């Protein structure tokens, strides 16, 4: 993707020359992106206007996400029909989607914590919630129903990343699912600090549930793009010939077969039946260098393009990080 506004494009070009790997990765994501429509790009450029430098570009991108993506009560730009979001083809409504949800925020919202949050108190409430989820007593059912009501009420309408359960079933059914899925789906933000585990839930629901819940002015699902979240070095655009996006794993020990399709979907109201497991992320991911992760992912994407007749191989897609 190239910006029509020359000051924005100059900021991207400058950012690509920066030494920190994070800056280079964020700049590359603009350059490699192929799923942003002309209408969407114009809306982004109109909000940012002229850009003084690369820092202003990143700050403006954050402002765009706050004002147009992380919103409540209206449709994010990601799904607006008039902005021509990239389609994901025919969908089997019975297909199951999988997503990992962090529970720290919902726990804080429901139980109420003084600041600063005591990790022991947080974990105690997590264990209470997990026990209630696994119980059928009237008291526990009531507690969990109230928790779900609070959680759904506090969630905004920002896009949700998800993957197809069929390709991840072995990991999702493993005792260590929280770490396996975190690493496979590239969820780098789930990086626990020593002695501070991260409570998460494994969510599973159907394509039909997402489709039914979508607003009239929204497409229910679309391909992720660089504009759908804040500048994030662990996102990697997928070429237009490959259906859906492709999650960048946090490991370099997998081949082309380890590429997992990822998509964005509109908000749904969570039900108790959507929660398939709860666990604590306690083990850090890594220590793979960002450059190695991105270059390995790019290699896998180029191999996948060999299987796409319309792509004609496309060995020129992307560029290795130096």
N, C-alpha and C positions, 0 to 999 in steps of 0.2 A: 504494500500500500504506500502510495506517495500522496502527501498533502498538496492541495492546490495552493494553499497559502504558503508562500515562499519562506516566510519567517518561521513557520512551524516546521517545514521540511528541513530548513537549515539547523533548527534546534535538534532534530532527530540525528542529522548527520554529525553534529558536534558531539552529541551524547554517545554515539558509536565509537568515538575516538577516546573516550574517557578510560582511565586505567582500571577502576573497580569493575570486576566482572558483573556485578549487579547492574551497573549503568549500561554496559554493553548489551547485556541480555534484554533489558527493558527497551533499548533502542531497536535491537534486532526484532523484537516482537511487532513493532510498528512496520518495519520493513518487510518482514515475512508474511504479514497478515494478508489473506485473500478473501475472507468471508464478510468483510464490511461493505455494505452497499454504498452506492454513490449518495443516496439520500441520507444515510446514517453518517457518512463522513462529512457531508455538508453541515449537518446539525452540530456535529462535534466542533468543526472549524468555526462555525458561527458563534458558539459559546466562548471559545478560547480567544478568538480574534488574533491580532498580531502578537507575536511571542518574542520577548526580549532575549531569552537564552534557554538552554536546556532545562535549568531548574524551573523556569516559568512554565515550560511545557509540562513537566511532571506535576507541578502544583496545579496547573489548569486541568490536567487530566483528573486529579483527585477531586477538584471542585465539580467537574462534569459528572463524575460517578455519584457524588453526594446529592446533586440536584436532579439527576436523570435516571439513576440506577438504584441507589439505596433509598428508595422512597416508599411511601405507604399510602394506600387509598387510590392509586392510579397505576397505569401500566408503564413499567420501565421501558426506555428506548429499545432495550434488547428484544422485546416482543411486539412492538408497535407495528401493525400491519402496514401503515403508511410509510414506514422506514425500510420496508422490503428486507426483513431478516432472512438470512440464508436458510433454506428449507432443509429438512432431514429426510425427505422421501416418504414413501409409504411406511406406516407403522402398524405393527400388530398390537391391538389394544390390550391383548392379554399378556404381553410381555411385561416382565417385572423389572423395575428399576431399583438400584441400590444407592444409598447415600449414607455417609457418616455425619452425624450431627453432634456438635459439642454441647455438653449439658451444663457447663459452668454458668453461663448466662441465665438459662432457664431456672437453675437451682437458686441462684441469687435472687431472681425476680420473685419466685414463689415463696421461698422460706424467709427471705429478708435477712441480710447480713449487715453488721456494722463494718465500717471501713477502719483500718485495712482488714481484708478478709483473712480469717484464720483458716489455714488449709485443713486442720483437724476438724473444724466445724463443717467445712464444705464436704469433706469426705464422709462425715457422720450423716449428713443429710442425704448424700448420694446413696449410702448404704440403706438408709430408710426408704428412699424412693425405689431402689432396686428390689428390696424385699416386698414392698407394696405391689410393684409390677408383677412379681412372681406369685402373689397371693390371690386368693378368691374370697377373702373375708370381706364383709360389708364395709368395715372401717378402712381397710386398705384400698378397696375399690373406690371409695369416696375420696380418699387422699389422692389417689392417682388421677382420678377424673378432674379434680380441682387443679392439679399440677398441669395437666394437658390444657385445660381452659386458660390458665395463665400463660403458658408457653405460646399457644396459638394467638392469644391476644397481643402479646408483646412482639411477635414476629412481624417484620415489614414485608413488602412485596418484592424485595430484591430477587434476582434470578438464583436458582438453586442448581449447583453442579450435581450431576448424577451419572451413573454408568449402568450397563445392562447386567443383570444378575447372572444370566446364562454363562457369560465369560468369566465370572468371578465366583462361581458357586463353591468351588473347593476352598478358596480363601475365606469366603463368608461363613462356611460351616466349620472352619478350623478353630481350635481352642484359642489360638493366638490371632484371631481375625482382626482385632483392632490395629495391630502392628503390620500385619500382612497387607491389609487394604490401604492403610495409611501410606505405606511405601509404594504399593502398586499404582495407586491413583495420584501420587504426587502431592499429597496433602502436607506440604512442608511446614505449614503454620502450626500443625500439631506436634510441636517440639517441646517436650516437657523439660522443666528445669529440675535439678537434683532435689529429690524429696517433694516435688510438686506434681503429682500425676494429673492427667487431664481426663475427666469423665466424659465418655462418649456413648452414643447409642447407634446401633445398626438399624437403619430404616429401609424397609422394603415395601413398595406399592406398585400399582400397575400404571401403564401408559394411559389406560382408559380413565383412571382417577384424575390424572393430570389434565387430560383433554376436557373432561366434563367441568372441571373447576375453572378453566380459563375464561377470561372476559371476552366479550364480543369483538373488541378492538385489538385482540392479541392473538398471536400464534402460540399454541401451548408449549412448543419445544423448538429449539433452534441450535445452531452450532455456536460454540463459544467463540468470542473474538477478543482482541486486545482491549476493546473499549468497554467490555462488560464487567470489569473489576478494576480496582486501582492498579497502577503499574506494579507488575508482579513478575519477578525473574523466573519463577518456577512454572509459569504458563509458557506454552510453546504453540504457535499457530499451526494448524494443519493445512496442507495444500487443498485446493478446491476440488480436486478429483477424488479425494477420499471422503466417504460419507462420515458425518459427525466430526467431532474433534478427536484428538488423541492425547490422553493423559501422559505427561512426562513423569516416569517413575523416578523414585529416589534411590535407585540402584542401577548398576551397569552390568548385571549378570544375566540379562534376558535378551533374547533375539526378537525378530519381527513378530513372533507369535505372542510376545508379552505386551504388545501395544493394545491398550484398552480404549474402545470408543467412549467418548464422554459428550454430554450434551447439557444444555441449560433448559430448565423448565420453569413455568410459572408456579406461584405459590399454591399449595394445597393445605387443607386443614388436617393436621396430624391426628390419627386415631391410635388407640392402644394397640390395635392389631398391626399397625405399621412398624412397631418396635419389635425387632426380632431378637435383640440381645443388648446388654449393657456391659461396659467394661471400662477399665482404666488404661490409658496410654501412659506407660511408665518408662519405656525404653526409647532413648533418642534415636532418630534416624541418622544415617551417615556413617563415617565422615567423608562422603564423596564430595569432591570439589564441584562447584556449579558448572564450570567449563566442561568437565568430563561428563556430567549428567546431560547437558544440552547437546554435546557432540555425539554422544552415544544415541540419544533419542533421535537426532537428525539422521543418523545412519539407518536406524530402524524404519523411519518414515520413508527414506529413499528406497529401501528394500521393498516396502509395502507398495510404493508407486510402480514397481516393476510388474505387479500383478494387476494394475489398472490399465486396460487397453487405451483409454482416452488420454492417459497421462504420457504415453510414449516414454516411460522411464523417468523423465524429468530429473536427471542427475544434478541439474543446476538449482533445484529448489533449496532455499536456505543457504547458509554459509557457516562453516565451522568457526567456532570461537577461538581466536588465537591465544 
